[in-house]
Amino acid sequence: MSKKNPRKITFVTFSQSIFLTTKYFLQNRLLSFAGSCAFSFLFSVIPLFIMIVMVLVRFLHASPDTVTAIISAIPELEMYFNSAAIIHSVQAIRTVSSFEIIAGIFILWIARRFFASIFDSMQNIFHTQTKRKAFFNQILSFLTELLIVLIASAVIFAYISLQTISSIEILKNIPQLSFIYEELLSGKLVNFLPNIMIFIVISVLFKSASGTKPSLLLCIFISILCTASFWVFRLLLHYFLDVSRYNLIYGVLGQAIILFMDIFFFFVFFLVFAQFIYVIQFFDELLLGELYMLPKIEQKGFAADFKRMFFIRPDFLIAKNKSNVFSYHPGDIIFESGSEDNYAYYIIKGTVKFVSEGGSEETQTLAHRGEFFGETSCLLDQKRAATAVAVISTRIIKIESERFRFLVHQNPEAAKKVLKQISPFF
């Protein structure tokens, strides 16, 4: 019988998910991809900014009075720009010209290298699960780029519009609108506006670039964690990093070095949490693979002992497969020789011995906690060659043949282990 009310999410489950995220982050060489994304971003940020400006011009043309209000609210602009000329230029734009179309396509093409790097990184993370074509990835990168440009333009335009509203004397005397000046337009909002933009962009990329259709709630939650983690890391980095010293020695180059560090570590955080989404989405399959590849109890060494200690307790699978978790007393038969069933078995605790027909005690084999048994007959769809008997109080999980075959199909290491076991049959 299974435990009462087993929980999927425990400290053990969380620790295993962090271990898997770290393992696959290093295995997928995501540090190199973070550097590639950072390099592409530096060459794409100016084209993206130009695109946002072009979109904002269209927004401002839709309500030309906003231009007048903005310039009147910020008189200092008159020192650098001719307000009349700006208003005339914006209002003079009636239709989308061929130049704007060509310029927009060219700018998108220049900026796409950044998004292509991101999609390549995500493809490297989710490659075993996504079936998206490369051509579709190109189209999706363009669409994602356009969406981010439009969202950024909308947020900036909304903030400009609030500033315009706040400059109207009549509205300043309405108490109900005081939150606009005290909260929305305060320095705190301005300071957090980049983080809000980062959160929106990350959410869009997590949802669209993975190709595995993660839930929107999961993407939003992980985006919040990613944005908050990077914000805290950046605060600590700039706190311990003597920026003034860099500026004194290197001048402008010091600021550039710090900017490069910020951009690189942002993409490190982005890819770490993207890998975390992959682990969460396919945690049961990844955990099953780790269980199948656990070192046997006879294997000694720090690495083998550590891996067995870390993964031998599968809380998540126990809670998710409560109906397939069974307990046996000493001497209970798990399956008999010649029987037909399509399960592989994992020993949660205890020991199982295998008795062949006509075999002696010397030929009996044992399977211990943290080991699989019965997978050969499961894969070959054959009758059981021996009787499995519980030696001591034993608890096992039954794994359906479809799930186990999927594991072998997706995990090359598991496939090699299975081939070694079934090769004597051929």
C-alpha positions as CSV (number, residue, x, y, z in Angstrom):
1,M,0.0,0.0,0.0
2,S,1.2,3.6,-0.7
3,K,1.8,6.3,1.7
4,K,-1.1,8.5,2.8
5,N,-1.4,11.7,0.7
6,P,2.0,11.6,-1.0
7,R,3.1,15.0,-2.3
8,K,4.7,15.6,-5.7
9,I,6.6,18.7,-4.7
10,T,8.9,18.0,-1.8
11,F,12.4,19.2,-0.9
12,V,13.8,16.1,-2.6
13,T,11.8,16.9,-5.8
14,F,13.0,20.5,-5.8
15,S,16.6,19.4,-5.3
16,Q,16.3,16.9,-8.1
17,S,14.9,19.6,-10.5
18,I,17.8,22.0,-9.6
19,F,20.3,19.2,-10.2
20,L,18.7,18.3,-13.6
21,T,18.6,22.0,-14.6
22,T,22.3,22.4,-13.8
23,K,23.2,19.1,-15.6
24,Y,21.4,19.9,-18.8
25,F,22.6,23.6,-18.7
26,L,26.2,22.4,-18.8
27,Q,25.5,19.5,-21.2
28,N,23.8,21.9,-23.7
29,R,26.7,24.3,-23.5
30,L,24.4,27.2,-22.7
31,L,27.2,29.5,-21.5
32,S,28.4,29.6,-25.0
33,F,24.9,30.4,-26.3
34,A,24.6,33.1,-23.6
35,G,27.7,34.8,-25.1
36,S,26.3,34.4,-28.6
37,C,23.0,36.0,-27.5
38,A,24.8,38.9,-25.8
39,F,27.0,39.6,-28.9
40,S,23.9,39.5,-31.2
41,F,22.0,41.8,-28.8
42,L,24.7,44.5,-29.0
43,F,24.4,44.5,-32.8
44,S,20.6,44.4,-32.8
45,V,19.6,46.8,-30.1
46,I,20.1,49.9,-32.3
47,P,17.9,48.5,-35.1
48,L,15.3,47.5,-32.5
49,F,15.3,51.0,-31.1
50,I,14.8,52.4,-34.6
51,M,11.9,50.2,-35.1
52,I,10.3,51.3,-31.8
53,V,10.8,54.9,-32.8
54,M,9.1,54.3,-36.2
55,V,6.1,52.7,-34.5
56,L,5.9,55.5,-32.0
57,V,5.8,58.0,-34.8
58,R,2.7,56.2,-36.1
59,F,1.2,56.3,-32.6
60,L,1.9,60.0,-32.3
61,H,0.4,60.6,-35.8
62,A,-2.8,59.0,-34.6
63,S,-3.1,61.7,-31.9
64,P,-1.0,64.7,-33.0
65,D,-2.1,66.8,-30.0
66,T,0.0,64.5,-27.9
67,V,3.1,65.9,-29.6
68,T,2.2,69.4,-28.6
69,A,1.4,68.4,-25.0
70,I,4.7,66.6,-24.6
71,I,6.8,69.5,-25.9
72,S,4.8,72.0,-23.8
73,A,5.2,69.7,-20.7
74,I,9.0,69.6,-21.3
75,P,10.1,73.1,-22.3
76,E,13.8,72.0,-22.3
77,L,13.1,70.2,-25.6
78,E,12.7,73.5,-27.3
79,M,16.5,74.0,-26.8
80,Y,17.3,71.1,-29.0
81,F,14.3,70.6,-31.3
82,N,12.1,72.8,-33.4
83,S,8.7,71.9,-32.1
84,A,6.8,73.3,-35.0
85,A,8.9,71.3,-37.5
86,I,8.4,68.1,-35.5
87,I,4.7,68.6,-35.3
88,H,4.5,69.3,-39.0
89,S,6.6,66.3,-39.9
90,V,4.5,63.9,-37.8
91,Q,1.2,65.3,-39.1
92,A,2.5,65.2,-42.6
93,I,2.7,61.4,-42.6
94,R,-0.5,60.3,-44.1
95,T,0.1,56.8,-45.5
96,V,2.8,54.2,-45.1
97,S,5.4,55.1,-47.7
98,S,7.5,52.6,-49.7
99,F,10.6,53.9,-48.0
100,E,9.1,53.0,-44.6
101,I,8.3,49.5,-45.8
102,I,11.8,48.9,-47.2
103,A,13.4,50.5,-44.1
104,G,11.2,48.4,-41.8
105,I,12.1,45.1,-43.6
106,F,15.8,46.0,-43.6
107,I,15.8,46.9,-39.9
108,L,13.9,43.7,-39.0
109,W,16.4,41.7,-41.1
110,I,19.4,43.3,-39.2
111,A,17.7,42.8,-35.8
112,R,16.7,39.2,-36.5
113,R,20.2,37.9,-35.7
114,F,19.5,38.6,-32.1
115,F,16.2,36.6,-32.1
116,A,17.8,33.9,-34.3
117,S,20.4,33.4,-31.5
118,I,17.6,33.2,-28.9
119,F,15.7,30.6,-30.9
120,D,18.8,28.6,-31.6
121,S,19.5,28.6,-27.8
122,M,15.9,27.5,-27.1
123,Q,16.1,24.8,-29.8
124,N,19.2,23.5,-28.2
125,I,17.3,23.2,-24.8
126,F,14.1,21.7,-26.2
127,H,15.5,19.8,-29.1
128,T,14.4,16.3,-27.9
129,Q,10.8,17.4,-27.5
130,T,10.0,20.1,-30.1
131,K,9.3,19.1,-33.7
132,R,9.2,22.5,-35.2
133,K,10.9,23.1,-38.6
134,A,13.7,25.5,-39.1
135,F,11.7,27.6,-41.6
136,F,8.9,27.9,-39.1
137,N,11.5,29.1,-36.5
138,Q,12.5,31.9,-38.9
139,I,8.9,33.0,-39.3
140,L,8.3,32.8,-35.6
141,S,11.5,34.8,-34.8
142,F,10.1,37.6,-37.1
143,L,6.7,37.5,-35.5
144,T,8.2,37.5,-32.0
145,E,10.4,40.5,-32.9
146,L,7.4,42.4,-34.2
147,L,5.4,41.6,-31.1
148,I,8.1,42.8,-28.8
149,V,8.6,46.0,-30.8
150,L,4.8,46.7,-30.6
151,I,4.7,45.9,-26.9
152,A,7.7,48.1,-26.1
153,S,6.2,50.9,-28.2
154,A,2.8,50.6,-26.5
155,V,4.4,50.7,-23.0
156,I,6.5,53.8,-23.9
157,F,3.5,55.5,-25.5
158,A,1.3,54.8,-22.5
159,Y,3.9,56.3,-20.2
160,I,4.3,59.4,-22.5
161,S,0.5,59.7,-22.5
162,L,0.3,59.7,-18.7
163,Q,3.0,62.3,-18.6
164,T,0.9,64.4,-21.0
165,I,-2.2,64.0,-18.8
166,S,-0.3,65.0,-15.7
167,S,0.7,68.3,-17.4
168,I,-2.9,69.5,-17.7
169,E,-3.6,71.9,-14.9
170,I,-7.3,71.1,-14.6
171,L,-6.7,67.4,-13.9
172,K,-4.0,68.1,-11.3
173,N,-6.8,69.4,-9.0
174,I,-8.8,66.2,-9.1
175,P,-7.9,64.1,-6.0
176,Q,-9.0,60.8,-7.6
177,L,-6.2,61.2,-10.1
178,S,-3.5,61.8,-7.6
179,F,-2.2,58.3,-8.0
180,I,-1.1,59.2,-11.5
181,Y,1.4,61.7,-10.1
182,E,2.3,60.0,-6.9
183,E,2.6,56.4,-8.1
184,L,2.6,55.9,-11.8
185,L,4.8,58.8,-12.7
186,S,7.1,58.7,-9.6
187,G,10.7,57.8,-9.8
188,K,9.9,54.2,-8.6
189,L,7.9,53.5,-11.7
190,V,10.7,54.9,-13.9
191,N,13.2,52.7,-12.1
192,F,11.1,49.6,-12.5
193,L,10.0,50.2,-16.0
194,P,13.0,48.4,-17.5
195,N,12.3,45.4,-15.3
196,I,8.6,45.4,-16.4
197,M,9.8,45.5,-20.0
198,I,12.2,42.6,-19.4
199,F,9.5,40.6,-17.7
200,I,7.1,41.1,-20.7
201,V,9.8,40.2,-23.2
202,I,10.9,37.1,-21.3
203,S,7.3,35.9,-21.0
204,V,6.8,36.2,-24.7
205,L,10.0,34.4,-25.5
206,F,9.4,31.5,-23.0
207,K,5.9,31.0,-24.5
208,S,6.8,31.3,-28.2
209,A,10.4,30.1,-28.6
210,S,10.3,26.8,-26.7
211,G,8.1,24.9,-29.2
212,T,6.7,22.7,-26.4
213,K,3.7,24.8,-25.6
214,P,4.4,25.4,-21.9
215,S,1.4,26.9,-20.0
216,L,1.1,30.6,-19.9
217,L,0.9,30.6,-16.1
218,L,4.2,28.6,-15.9
219,C,5.9,31.1,-18.3
220,I,4.7,34.1,-16.3
221,F,5.8,32.5,-13.0
222,I,9.3,31.6,-14.3
223,S,9.6,35.0,-16.0
224,I,8.9,36.7,-12.6
225,L,11.6,34.5,-11.0
226,C,14.1,35.2,-13.8
227,T,13.5,39.0,-13.7
228,A,13.7,39.2,-9.9
229,S,16.9,37.0,-9.8
230,F,18.6,39.1,-12.4
231,W,17.6,42.3,-10.6
232,V,19.0,41.1,-7.3
233,F,22.2,39.8,-9.0
234,R,22.7,43.1,-10.7
235,L,22.2,45.0,-7.5
236,L,24.8,42.8,-5.8
237,L,27.2,43.0,-8.7
238,H,27.1,46.8,-8.8
239,Y,27.3,47.0,-5.0
240,F,30.5,45.0,-4.8
241,L,31.9,46.3,-8.1
242,D,33.7,49.7,-7.8
243,V,32.2,51.4,-10.8
244,S,34.0,54.7,-10.1
245,R,37.4,52.8,-10.1
246,Y,36.6,51.3,-13.5
247,N,35.6,54.7,-14.9
248,L,38.8,56.3,-13.4
249,I,41.1,53.8,-15.0
250,Y,39.3,52.9,-18.2
251,G,37.0,55.9,-18.8
252,V,34.2,55.1,-21.2
253,L,35.6,51.6,-21.6
254,G,34.8,50.9,-18.0
255,Q,31.1,51.6,-18.6
256,A,31.2,49.4,-21.7
257,I,32.8,46.5,-19.7
258,I,30.1,46.7,-17.0
259,L,27.4,46.9,-19.7
260,F,28.8,43.8,-21.4
261,M,28.8,42.0,-18.0
262,D,25.2,42.9,-17.4
263,I,24.0,41.8,-20.8
264,F,25.9,38.5,-20.6
265,F,24.7,37.6,-17.2
266,F,21.1,38.5,-18.2
267,F,21.2,35.9,-20.9
268,V,22.8,33.4,-18.5
269,F,19.8,33.8,-16.2
270,F,17.4,33.7,-19.2
271,L,18.8,30.4,-20.4
272,V,19.0,28.9,-16.9
273,F,15.3,29.5,-16.4
274,A,14.5,28.3,-19.9
275,Q,16.2,25.1,-19.0
276,F,14.3,25.0,-15.8
277,I,11.0,25.2,-17.8
278,Y,12.1,22.2,-19.8
279,V,12.9,20.3,-16.6
280,I,9.5,21.2,-15.1
281,Q,7.6,20.2,-18.3
282,F,9.3,16.8,-18.7
283,F,10.3,16.2,-15.1
284,D,8.7,12.7,-14.8
285,E,10.4,11.5,-18.0
286,L,13.8,13.0,-17.0
287,L,13.5,11.6,-13.5
288,L,12.6,8.1,-14.8
289,G,15.7,8.3,-17.0
290,E,17.9,9.1,-14.0
291,L,16.4,6.3,-12.0
292,Y,17.0,3.8,-14.8
293,M,20.7,4.9,-15.0
294,L,21.3,4.8,-11.3
295,P,24.6,3.0,-10.4
296,K,24.0,-0.4,-8.9
297,I,24.6,-1.0,-5.2
298,E,27.8,-2.9,-6.0
299,Q,29.4,0.1,-7.7
300,K,31.6,2.1,-5.3
301,G,32.9,5.6,-5.5
302,F,31.9,9.1,-4.5
303,A,30.1,9.8,-7.8
304,A,28.1,6.6,-7.7
305,D,27.1,7.1,-4.0
306,F,26.2,10.7,-4.6
307,K,23.9,10.0,-7.6
308,R,22.2,7.1,-5.8
309,M,21.6,9.2,-2.7
310,F,20.3,12.1,-4.8
311,F,17.8,10.2,-7.1
312,I,17.0,7.0,-5.3
313,R,13.9,8.5,-3.7
314,P,11.4,9.4,-6.5
315,D,8.8,11.4,-4.5
316,F,7.3,12.9,-7.7
317,L,6.7,9.5,-9.4
318,I,5.3,8.0,-6.3
319,A,2.7,10.8,-5.9
320,K,1.9,10.9,-9.6
321,N,1.6,7.1,-10.0
322,K,-0.2,6.2,-6.7
323,S,-2.3,3.5,-8.4
324,N,0.9,1.8,-9.6
325,V,2.7,1.8,-6.3
326,F,2.5,-1.6,-4.5
327,S,3.9,-3.0,-1.2
328,Y,4.9,-6.7,-0.6
329,H,5.7,-8.7,2.4
330,P,8.6,-11.2,2.6
331,G,7.8,-14.2,0.3
332,D,5.1,-12.4,-1.7
333,I,5.2,-13.1,-5.4
334,I,5.3,-10.0,-7.7
335,F,5.0,-12.0,-10.9
336,E,5.3,-15.6,-11.8
337,S,7.4,-17.3,-14.5
338,G,5.4,-17.6,-17.7
339,S,3.0,-14.8,-16.9
340,E,2.3,-12.0,-19.3
341,D,2.4,-8.3,-18.3
342,N,3.7,-5.2,-19.9
343,Y,5.4,-3.5,-17.0
344,A,8.9,-2.6,-16.0
345,Y,9.4,-2.3,-12.2
346,Y,11.4,0.1,-10.0
347,I,12.2,-0.9,-6.4
348,I,11.5,2.0,-4.0
349,K,12.7,0.0,-1.1
350,G,13.5,-3.7,-0.3
351,T,15.0,-6.6,-2.3
352,V,13.6,-8.9,-4.9
353,K,14.9,-12.3,-5.9
354,F,14.3,-14.1,-9.2
355,V,13.7,-17.9,-9.2
356,S,13.9,-19.7,-12.5
357,E,12.1,-23.0,-13.2
358,G,14.3,-25.8,-12.1
359,G,17.0,-23.4,-11.0
360,S,18.9,-23.7,-7.7
361,E,19.5,-21.1,-5.0
362,E,23.0,-20.5,-6.4
363,T,21.5,-19.3,-9.7
364,Q,19.1,-17.0,-8.1
365,T,19.7,-13.3,-8.7
366,L,18.8,-10.3,-6.6
367,A,17.6,-6.7,-7.3
368,H,17.9,-4.1,-4.6
369,R,16.5,-0.6,-3.8
370,G,17.1,1.8,-6.7
371,E,17.1,-0.8,-9.4
372,F,14.8,-1.8,-12.3
373,F,13.8,-5.3,-13.2
374,G,11.5,-6.9,-15.7
375,E,12.3,-4.4,-18.5
376,T,13.6,-7.0,-20.9
377,S,10.3,-8.9,-21.1
378,C,8.5,-5.5,-21.2
379,L,10.4,-4.4,-24.3
380,L,10.4,-7.7,-26.1
381,D,6.8,-8.4,-25.2
382,Q,7.7,-11.9,-24.0
383,K,6.5,-14.0,-21.1
384,R,8.3,-13.7,-17.8
385,A,11.4,-16.0,-17.7
386,A,11.5,-16.2,-13.9
387,T,9.4,-15.7,-10.8
388,A,10.0,-12.4,-8.8
389,V,9.7,-12.8,-5.1
390,A,10.0,-10.1,-2.4
391,V,12.9,-11.1,0.0
392,I,12.0,-8.4,2.6
393,S,9.3,-5.8,3.0
394,T,9.4,-4.3,-0.5
395,R,7.8,-1.4,-2.3
396,I,7.8,-1.0,-6.1
397,I,6.5,1.2,-8.9
398,K,5.0,-0.3,-12.0
399,I,6.0,1.5,-15.2
400,E,3.8,1.0,-18.2
401,S,5.5,-0.4,-21.4
402,E,4.6,2.7,-23.4
403,R,6.3,5.0,-20.9
404,F,9.4,2.8,-20.7
405,R,9.7,2.5,-24.4
406,F,9.4,6.3,-24.8
407,L,12.2,6.6,-22.2
408,V,14.4,4.3,-24.3
409,H,13.5,6.2,-27.4
410,Q,14.4,9.6,-25.9
411,N,17.4,8.7,-23.8
412,P,20.5,7.4,-25.6
413,E,22.2,6.2,-22.4
414,A,19.1,4.2,-21.5
415,A,19.0,2.8,-25.0
416,K,22.6,1.6,-24.7
417,K,21.8,0.0,-21.4
418,V,18.8,-1.8,-22.7
419,L,20.7,-3.1,-25.8
420,K,23.3,-4.6,-23.6
421,Q,20.6,-6.5,-21.7
422,I,18.6,-7.7,-24.6
423,S,21.6,-8.6,-26.9
424,P,21.9,-12.2,-25.4
425,F,18.3,-12.9,-26.7
426,F,19.6,-12.4,-30.3
